[in-house]
Amino acid sequence: MSPPQSQKGLQHIMFTGIIEEVGQITGVDLIAGTRRLHISAKDILAGLRIGDSVAVSGVCLTVIDLYEHGFSADLSSETWELTSFSRLQAGSLINLELPLKADGRFGGHLVQGHIHATGRFLSLSPVPGAQDLRLHIEVPTDIARSLVSKCSIAIEGISLTVARLAEDVLTVAVIPHTLHATNLPSLKPGDPVNIETDVMMSHLAKWSIAENTRASRPIAASVPANRFRYAIVVSEFNSFITDQLLSGAMRTLESPQVPSADIHVVHVPGAYEIPLMAKLLAQSRQFDAIICLGCLIRGGTLHYEVIAHEASRGIGQSALETGIPHSFGVLTCDTQEQAIDRAGMKAGNKGSEAALAAIQMAGLKHRLESEKAIPRLVPATAS
């Protein structure tokens, strides 16, 4: 049997978090321990077939029945209990999205439809003097570890960007269009909401925990990020992008309370100049990790390829020759829109990711040196 049209060319069902329609629950039946949702819809029904997948408020469900004004999907008891579906009843509004097609336009961020946890809706408040709103969600502590400022997150299936995380309270910015095109206005304080964290951030958090707990002597766990010194080399070319990358990196370093005195920022004219400055900083032995930030946007000549190659080769060579970890936060994009998205709008913040990599590599290097698995270099000293 050939796969449904919506799944052709995809090995795994993926979504983007761009809501296509707000549907409504028309009934919830309990059949032999399985709950069956009946959902009224309109826009997504064209071309929908039994067996197709649909993201329902962020949960990937399979269509088991179709009718003129909607469809039905079954829920296991685990899905019912571990998602926001436990609050659903006839009349509840839910967000609907069809899977990403292999040849379709990618608008949000990659969403798998696998809920990691439920948060608790606190409030949706207007920003003074603006049309935007601030959505406040209380999240479980283990989920908070997977979040940093400007990373992507799906809430009720909606692709959003983390604006701030204070302890276990998550704040995201919501534009008027998102408010009107989703079920957010129907939420009440205390309502559970589905949360799926960014795939990459989830794996990074899992790797970090594993690194800190794997050894019988968890040295890395006893050496927090704020014990190290970091240098950031940032290109001034395309500064409207690189400024955002720098902000993301700074926020990530400040999250574990790295003192400002232990963060040294150096601006260079362009991406081509990054490797030399990174190597000079690494050779000074004053820093435990070097964070390299820049932005290259493809043009009509070979200049893009030449600079991208030289920047990546030079940064990698500097790390290998000096033995000081270098993280690569140089964007190489086809368009300005792609660069903007990767600087914090939709696809996370590459500066933040580079800072996270630097933190992890500094800790890993220290652990290996402490275990005498690798020779100890001249220790970094404060200037």
C-alpha positions in Angstrom: 0.0 0.0 0.0 1.4 3.4 -0.9 1.5 6.1 1.8 -1.0 8.8 2.0 -0.3 11.8 -0.2 0.5 14.0 2.7 3.3 11.6 3.8 5.0 10.8 0.5 8.7 11.4 0.5 8.8 11.7 4.3 10.4 9.0 6.5 9.1 10.6 9.6 6.0 12.7 10.0 7.0 16.3 10.8 5.1 19.5 11.3 6.2 23.2 11.4 4.1 24.7 14.2 2.2 27.0 11.7 -1.4 26.5 12.6 -3.7 26.0 9.6 -7.0 26.0 11.3 -8.7 26.2 14.7 -11.0 23.2 15.1 -13.5 22.4 17.7 -14.2 19.2 19.7 -17.7 18.0 19.1 -17.5 15.0 21.3 -15.3 12.6 23.3 -16.3 8.9 23.4 -14.9 6.3 25.6 -14.7 3.0 23.7 -13.2 0.0 25.5 -10.7 2.1 27.3 -9.8 4.2 24.3 -11.0 7.8 23.9 -12.2 8.9 20.5 -12.1 12.6 19.6 -14.6 14.0 17.2 -13.3 17.2 15.7 -15.1 19.7 13.5 -12.9 21.2 10.8 -13.1 22.8 7.4 -9.9 24.0 5.7 -7.7 20.9 6.4 -10.3 18.4 5.1 -9.5 18.9 1.4 -7.5 15.8 0.4 -7.4 14.4 3.9 -7.8 10.6 4.0 -8.2 7.9 6.6 -4.7 7.0 7.9 -3.3 10.5 7.5 -1.6 12.2 10.4 -2.8 15.5 11.8 -1.3 17.6 14.6 -4.0 18.3 17.1 -2.8 21.0 19.5 0.7 19.7 18.9 -0.1 16.0 19.3 0.4 13.8 16.2 -2.9 11.8 15.8 -4.1 9.4 13.0 -7.4 10.0 11.3 -9.6 6.9 11.8 -12.8 8.3 10.3 -13.9 11.2 8.0 -17.2 12.9 7.6 -18.5 16.0 5.9 -17.5 18.5 8.5 -14.7 16.9 10.4 -12.8 13.8 11.4 -12.2 11.4 14.3 -9.0 10.2 16.0 -8.3 7.8 18.8 -6.3 8.5 21.9 -4.5 6.0 24.1 -5.0 6.4 27.9 -1.4 7.6 28.1 -1.9 10.3 25.6 -5.1 11.4 27.4 -3.4 11.6 30.7 0.0 13.1 29.7 -1.2 15.9 27.4 -3.6 18.8 27.7 -6.3 16.6 26.2 -7.5 15.8 29.7 -9.2 19.1 29.8 -11.0 18.7 26.5 -14.7 18.5 26.2 -17.4 19.3 23.6 -16.8 22.9 22.5 -13.1 23.0 23.3 -11.0 24.7 20.6 -7.9 22.9 19.3 -5.1 23.8 16.8 -4.8 21.8 13.6 -1.9 21.4 11.2 -1.3 18.9 8.4 2.2 17.3 8.1 5.0 19.1 6.2 5.2 17.8 2.6 8.6 17.0 1.2 8.2 19.8 -1.4 6.3 22.1 0.9 7.3 25.5 2.3 9.0 25.4 5.7 7.6 28.3 7.8 8.1 27.6 11.5 10.5 25.1 13.1 10.6 21.3 13.0 7.9 19.9 15.3 7.5 16.1 15.7 4.1 16.0 17.3 5.6 14.2 20.4 4.7 16.1 23.6 7.5 16.3 26.1 5.4 17.6 29.0 2.5 19.8 29.8 2.9 23.3 31.2 0.3 25.4 33.0 -1.2 28.5 31.4 -0.7 31.5 33.6 -1.7 34.6 31.6 -1.7 36.3 28.3 -1.0 40.0 28.9 -0.6 43.0 26.4 2.7 44.7 26.1 2.3 48.4 27.1 2.3 50.7 24.1 2.3 47.8 21.5 0.0 45.4 19.9 2.0 42.3 20.9 1.2 40.2 23.9 3.2 38.2 26.4 2.3 34.5 27.0 3.3 33.2 30.4 3.6 29.4 31.0 4.7 27.5 34.0 6.9 24.6 32.9 8.3 21.6 34.7 11.9 21.9 35.9 13.2 19.2 33.6 11.7 21.0 30.6 13.2 24.3 31.8 16.7 22.8 31.5 16.1 22.3 27.7 15.2 26.0 27.1 17.3 29.0 26.5 16.4 32.5 25.4 15.5 32.7 21.7 15.3 28.9 21.2 12.2 27.5 19.5 9.3 25.8 21.4 5.9 24.5 20.4 3.1 25.3 22.8 -0.3 23.7 21.9 1.4 23.0 18.5 2.2 26.6 17.9 5.8 27.5 16.8 7.0 30.2 19.2 10.3 31.6 20.4 11.4 31.8 24.0 11.7 35.4 25.1 12.6 34.9 28.7 12.8 32.1 31.3 12.7 33.0 35.0 13.1 29.9 37.1 10.2 27.7 35.8 8.1 30.5 34.2 8.4 30.7 30.5 7.6 33.9 28.6 7.0 34.1 24.8 6.0 36.9 22.6 2.7 36.6 20.7 1.8 38.8 17.7 -1.9 39.6 17.0 -2.0 37.2 14.0 -0.9 34.3 16.2 -3.5 35.2 18.8 -6.4 35.3 16.3 -5.2 32.2 14.3 -4.9 29.8 17.3 -6.8 28.6 20.4 -4.8 30.8 22.8 -7.7 33.2 23.5 -9.7 30.2 24.8 -7.2 29.2 27.5 -8.0 30.0 31.1 -5.4 30.3 34.0 -4.5 26.9 35.2 -5.2 25.1 32.0 -2.7 22.5 30.9 -0.9 23.2 27.6 1.1 20.8 25.5 4.8 21.5 25.2 7.3 20.2 22.7 10.8 21.5 23.0 13.2 22.1 20.1 14.6 18.7 18.9 18.3 19.9 19.0 18.0 21.5 22.4 16.4 18.4 23.8 19.3 16.2 22.6 21.8 18.8 23.9 20.2 18.8 27.3 20.2 15.0 27.4 23.8 14.8 26.3 24.8 17.4 29.0 23.1 15.4 31.7 24.7 12.2 30.5 28.1 13.8 30.4 27.7 15.0 34.0 26.4 11.7 35.4 28.1 9.1 33.3 31.4 8.7 35.2 31.7 7.4 38.7 33.5 10.6 39.5 31.2 13.2 37.9 34.0 15.9 37.6 32.1 17.9 34.9 29.1 18.3 37.2 31.3 19.8 39.9 32.7 22.4 37.4 29.9 24.8 36.5 30.0 27.0 33.4 30.8 30.1 35.4 34.3 28.6 36.3 35.5 29.2 32.8 36.5 32.2 30.7 35.1 32.8 27.2 36.1 34.9 24.3 33.6 35.9 21.6 34.8 36.9 18.1 32.0 38.5 16.2 32.0 39.8 12.6 30.7 43.3 12.0 29.6 42.5 8.4 25.8 42.0 8.3 25.7 43.5 11.8 21.9 43.5 11.9 22.3 39.7 12.1 25.5 39.3 14.0 24.2 41.7 16.8 21.4 39.2 17.4 23.8 36.3 17.4 26.0 38.1 20.0 22.9 38.9 22.1 21.9 35.2 22.0 25.4 34.1 23.0 25.6 36.6 25.9 22.2 35.6 27.2 23.2 31.9 27.2 26.5 32.6 29.0 24.7 34.8 31.5 22.1 32.2 32.3 24.5 30.1 34.4 25.8 33.4 35.8 29.1 33.6 34.0 30.6 37.0 35.3 30.8 39.7 32.7 34.5 40.0 33.5 35.0 36.4 32.2 33.4 37.2 28.8 35.7 39.0 26.3 34.1 40.3 23.1 36.2 41.2 20.1 34.7 42.7 16.9 36.4 42.0 13.5 35.4 43.4 10.1 34.1 40.2 8.6 33.9 36.4 8.7 37.3 36.1 6.9 39.0 37.8 9.8 37.5 35.6 12.5 40.0 32.7 12.4 43.1 34.8 12.9 41.6 36.7 15.9 40.3 33.4 17.3 43.7 31.9 17.1 45.4 34.9 18.8 42.9 34.7 21.6 43.3 30.9 22.0 47.1 31.3 22.0 46.9 33.8 24.8 45.8 30.9 27.1 43.5 33.3 28.9 40.3 31.6 27.7 38.8 28.2 28.0 36.6 28.4 24.9 36.3 30.7 21.8 32.9 31.5 20.3 33.0 32.5 16.7 30.0 34.4 15.3 29.4 35.8 11.8 26.9 35.8 8.9 27.5 35.1 5.2 24.6 35.4 2.7 25.0 34.0 -0.7 25.4 36.5 -3.6 25.8 36.2 -7.3 29.6 35.5 -7.3 31.9 32.9 -5.8 32.8 35.3 -2.9 30.4 33.5 -0.6 31.9 30.0 -1.2 35.5 31.3 -0.8 34.8 33.1 2.5 32.7 30.4 3.9 35.4 27.8 3.2 38.2 29.9 4.6 36.2 30.8 7.7 35.3 27.2 8.6 38.7 25.8 7.7 40.5 28.5 9.7 38.3 28.2 12.8 38.7 24.4 12.8 42.5 24.6 12.3 42.8 27.1 15.1 41.0 24.8 17.5 43.2 21.8 16.5 46.5 23.7 16.7 45.8 25.4 20.0 43.8 22.7 21.8 41.3 25.3 22.9 37.6 24.5 22.0 36.2 26.8 19.3 32.4 26.8 18.6 31.2 27.6 15.1 28.4 30.2 15.0 28.9 31.6 11.5 25.7 31.5 9.5 25.9 30.5 5.9 22.6 31.2 4.3 21.1 31.5 0.8 18.9 34.5 1.7 18.5 37.3 4.2 15.3 35.7 5.5 17.1 32.5 6.4 19.7 34.5 8.3 17.0 36.4 10.2 15.2 33.2 11.1 18.5 31.6 12.4 19.3 34.7 14.4 16.4 34.2 16.7 13.1 34.6 14.8 12.0 31.0 13.9 14.9 28.6 13.8 16.5 29.3 17.2 19.5 31.5 17.7 22.8 30.2 16.3 24.7 32.5 18.7 23.0 30.8 21.6 23.7 27.4 20.2 27.4 28.3 19.7 27.6 29.5 23.4 26.0 26.2 24.6 28.6 24.3 22.6 31.4 26.3 24.1 30.1 25.7 27.6 29.9 22.0 27.0 33.3 21.7 25.4 35.0 23.7 28.1 33.6 21.4 30.7 34.4 18.3 28.8 38.0 19.3 28.2 38.4 20.1 31.9 37.0 16.7 32.8 39.3 14.8 30.5 42.3 16.8 31.7 41.3 16.1 35.3 41.0 12.4 34.6 44.4 12.6 32.8 42.7 11.2 29.7 44.4 14.1 27.8 47.5 16.2 28.6 46.7 19.3 30.5 47.4 22.6 28.6 48.6 25.7 30.3 45.6 26.7 32.4 43.6 29.8 31.6 44.2 32.6 33.9 42.3 35.8 34.5 43.9 38.9 33.0 
